[in-house]
Amino acid sequence: MSASESHPILIGYDGSPGALLAIQTAGAMFPGRKAVVLHVWSPFALIASSYGALGAMLTYDDTELRKAAMELAERGAAAATTAGLAATAEAAETTYAGTTHDILEAADKHHAALIVLGARGLSTFKALALGSVSHGVVQHAMRPVLIVPPATAHETTSEPGERTHATV
Protein backbone atom coordinates (compact mmCIF):
# COMPACT_ATOMS: atom_id res chain seq x y z
CA MET A 1 0.00 0.00 0.00
CA SER A 2 1.45 3.36 -1.01
CA ALA A 3 1.53 6.32 1.35
CA SER A 4 -1.40 7.98 -0.43
CA GLU A 5 -3.46 4.79 -0.13
CA SER A 6 -3.03 4.86 3.65
CA HIS A 7 -4.61 8.32 3.80
CA PRO A 8 -8.42 8.55 3.83
CA ILE A 9 -10.71 9.84 1.15
CA LEU A 10 -12.71 12.91 2.26
CA ILE A 11 -16.30 12.87 1.01
CA GLY A 12 -18.54 15.92 1.33
CA TYR A 13 -22.08 14.98 2.31
CA ASP A 14 -25.16 17.20 2.58
CA GLY A 15 -27.88 14.56 2.37
CA SER A 16 -28.65 15.29 -1.29
CA PRO A 17 -29.00 12.67 -4.02
CA GLY A 18 -25.80 14.04 -5.60
CA ALA A 19 -23.86 13.55 -2.38
CA LEU A 20 -25.18 10.00 -2.06
CA LEU A 21 -24.11 9.30 -5.64
CA ALA A 22 -20.64 10.65 -4.78
CA ILE A 23 -20.46 8.20 -1.86
CA GLN A 24 -21.57 5.30 -4.05
CA THR A 25 -19.06 6.23 -6.75
CA ALA A 26 -16.20 6.47 -4.25
CA GLY A 27 -17.18 3.06 -2.85
CA ALA A 28 -17.21 1.51 -6.33
CA MET A 29 -13.88 3.07 -7.29
CA PHE A 30 -12.03 2.57 -4.02
CA PRO A 31 -13.54 -0.43 -2.18
CA GLY A 32 -12.18 -0.97 1.31
CA ARG A 33 -10.53 2.46 1.57
CA LYS A 34 -10.74 4.58 4.69
CA ALA A 35 -13.07 7.52 4.25
CA VAL A 36 -14.17 10.52 6.27
CA VAL A 37 -17.71 11.65 5.46
CA LEU A 38 -17.91 15.36 6.22
CA HIS A 39 -21.04 17.43 6.69
CA VAL A 40 -20.48 21.18 6.98
CA TRP A 41 -23.23 23.01 8.84
CA SER A 42 -24.02 26.65 9.49
CA PRO A 43 -24.68 27.96 13.01
CA PHE A 44 -27.90 29.92 13.33
CA ALA A 45 -26.03 33.10 14.34
CA LEU A 46 -24.11 33.02 11.05
CA ILE A 47 -27.33 32.63 9.09
CA ALA A 48 -29.12 35.33 11.10
CA SER A 49 -26.25 37.79 10.71
CA SER A 50 -26.54 37.46 6.94
CA TYR A 51 -30.00 38.97 7.26
CA GLY A 52 -29.08 41.59 9.87
CA ALA A 53 -30.84 39.78 12.72
CA LEU A 54 -27.81 38.87 14.83
CA GLY A 55 -28.67 41.28 17.66
CA ALA A 56 -31.96 39.51 18.35
CA MET A 57 -30.39 36.03 18.18
CA LEU A 58 -27.34 36.30 20.46
CA THR A 59 -28.83 33.91 23.02
CA TYR A 60 -29.70 31.19 20.51
CA ASP A 61 -28.12 27.80 21.30
CA ASP A 62 -26.87 25.73 18.35
CA THR A 63 -26.84 22.44 20.29
CA GLU A 64 -29.71 20.93 18.33
CA LEU A 65 -28.25 22.05 15.00
CA ARG A 66 -24.87 20.55 15.97
CA LYS A 67 -26.57 17.29 16.94
CA ALA A 68 -28.61 17.15 13.70
CA ALA A 69 -25.48 17.88 11.64
CA MET A 70 -23.62 14.99 13.26
CA GLU A 71 -26.60 12.68 12.70
CA LEU A 72 -26.59 13.62 9.00
CA ALA A 73 -22.84 12.96 8.80
CA GLU A 74 -23.41 9.58 10.47
CA ARG A 75 -26.08 8.70 7.89
CA GLY A 76 -23.56 9.56 5.19
CA ALA A 77 -20.91 7.40 6.87
CA ALA A 78 -23.41 4.52 7.08
CA ALA A 79 -24.10 4.90 3.34
CA ALA A 80 -20.34 4.91 2.70
CA THR A 81 -19.91 1.75 4.76
CA THR A 82 -22.70 0.12 2.76
CA ALA A 83 -20.89 1.24 -0.43
CA GLY A 84 -17.76 -0.63 0.71
CA LEU A 85 -15.71 2.08 2.41
CA ALA A 86 -14.33 2.03 5.96
CA ALA A 87 -16.08 5.27 6.87
CA THR A 88 -16.24 7.60 9.83
CA ALA A 89 -18.47 10.65 10.24
CA GLU A 90 -17.46 14.22 10.93
CA ALA A 91 -19.44 17.45 11.20
CA ALA A 92 -17.76 20.83 10.83
CA GLU A 93 -19.25 24.17 11.80
CA THR A 94 -18.73 26.66 9.01
CA THR A 95 -17.44 30.16 9.48
CA TYR A 96 -17.61 33.30 7.39
CA ALA A 97 -14.83 31.77 5.25
CA GLY A 98 -17.44 29.40 3.81
CA THR A 99 -18.01 25.75 3.10
CA THR A 100 -15.22 25.50 0.52
CA HIS A 101 -12.68 26.60 3.11
CA ASP A 102 -14.06 24.14 5.67
CA ILE A 103 -13.81 21.20 3.25
CA LEU A 104 -10.24 22.10 2.33
CA GLU A 105 -9.33 22.53 5.99
CA ALA A 106 -10.75 19.07 6.82
CA ALA A 107 -8.83 17.57 3.89
CA ASP A 108 -5.62 19.07 5.26
CA LYS A 109 -6.40 17.92 8.80
CA HIS A 110 -6.91 14.32 7.68
CA HIS A 111 -4.16 14.40 5.01
CA ALA A 112 -6.83 13.20 2.58
CA ALA A 113 -5.59 11.42 -0.51
CA LEU A 114 -8.65 12.62 -2.43
CA ILE A 115 -11.68 14.87 -1.98
CA VAL A 116 -14.94 13.54 -3.43
CA LEU A 117 -17.95 15.80 -3.96
CA GLY A 118 -21.25 15.51 -5.78
CA ALA A 119 -22.17 18.23 -8.24
CA ARG A 120 -25.69 19.63 -8.36
CA GLY A 121 -25.48 20.41 -12.05
CA LEU A 122 -26.13 24.13 -11.78
CA SER A 123 -26.19 26.19 -14.94
CA THR A 124 -23.35 28.68 -15.33
CA PHE A 125 -25.62 31.54 -14.27
CA LYS A 126 -26.93 29.74 -11.19
CA ALA A 127 -23.42 28.71 -10.19
CA LEU A 128 -22.30 32.34 -10.43
CA ALA A 129 -25.33 33.63 -8.53
CA LEU A 130 -25.43 30.94 -5.85
CA GLY A 131 -21.77 29.99 -5.69
CA SER A 132 -20.49 26.50 -6.22
CA VAL A 133 -18.77 24.60 -3.47
CA SER A 134 -17.40 21.99 -5.86
CA HIS A 135 -16.00 24.69 -8.15
CA GLY A 136 -14.36 26.46 -5.22
CA VAL A 137 -12.81 23.23 -3.94
CA VAL A 138 -11.42 22.37 -7.38
CA GLN A 139 -9.96 25.87 -7.76
CA HIS A 140 -8.22 25.90 -4.37
CA ALA A 141 -7.41 22.27 -3.50
CA MET A 142 -3.80 21.17 -3.24
CA ARG A 143 -4.77 17.53 -3.69
CA PRO A 144 -6.83 15.51 -6.19
CA VAL A 145 -10.55 16.22 -6.34
CA LEU A 146 -13.23 13.99 -7.86
CA ILE A 147 -16.49 15.72 -8.78
CA VAL A 148 -19.30 13.25 -9.44
CA PRO A 149 -21.85 14.69 -11.87
CA PRO A 150 -25.57 14.38 -11.19
CA ALA A 151 -27.22 11.11 -12.18
CA THR A 152 -28.88 11.03 -15.56
CA ALA A 153 -32.36 9.61 -16.02
CA HIS A 154 -30.78 6.39 -17.33
CA GLU A 155 -28.51 6.03 -14.30
CA THR A 156 -31.32 6.50 -11.82
CA THR A 157 -33.25 3.63 -13.42
CA SER A 158 -30.34 1.19 -13.90
CA GLU A 159 -28.91 -1.19 -11.35
CA PRO A 160 -25.93 0.20 -9.38
CA GLY A 161 -23.63 -2.49 -10.77
CA GLU A 162 -24.39 -1.39 -14.33
CA ARG A 163 -22.58 1.94 -13.94
CA THR A 164 -19.15 2.16 -15.48
CA HIS A 165 -16.41 3.90 -13.50
CA ALA A 166 -12.89 4.85 -14.44
CA THR A 167 -10.12 3.49 -12.28
CA VAL A 168 -7.56 5.69 -10.61
LINDAHU-V906098 format. One line per field, one symbol per residue. ss: DSSP state (H for helix, E for strand, L for the rest). psi: psi as a letter, one per 20 degrees, with the letter a starting at -180 (. if undefined). A space follows every 10 residues. Layout:
# LINDAHU-V906098
ss=???
psi=???
This chain:
# LINDAHU-V906098
ss=LLHHHHLLEE EELLLLHHHH HHHHHHHHHL LLLEEEEEEE ELLHHHHHHH LLLHHHHLLL LLHHHHHHHH HHHHHHHHHH HHLLLEEEEE EEELLLLLHH HHHHHHHHHH LLLEEEEELL LLLHHHHHHH LLHHHHHHHH LLLEEEEELL LLHHHHHLLH HHLLLLLL
psi=prghiiqrpp pppjirhhhg hgghgghhhl piqqqpoppp qpqhhgghhh jkjhhijhjp pjghggghgh hghhhghghh ghijqnqqqp pppraihrgg ghghghgggj lphqppqqqi kqrgghhggi qogggggghi qkrqpoporq qrhghiirqh iiqpqqq.
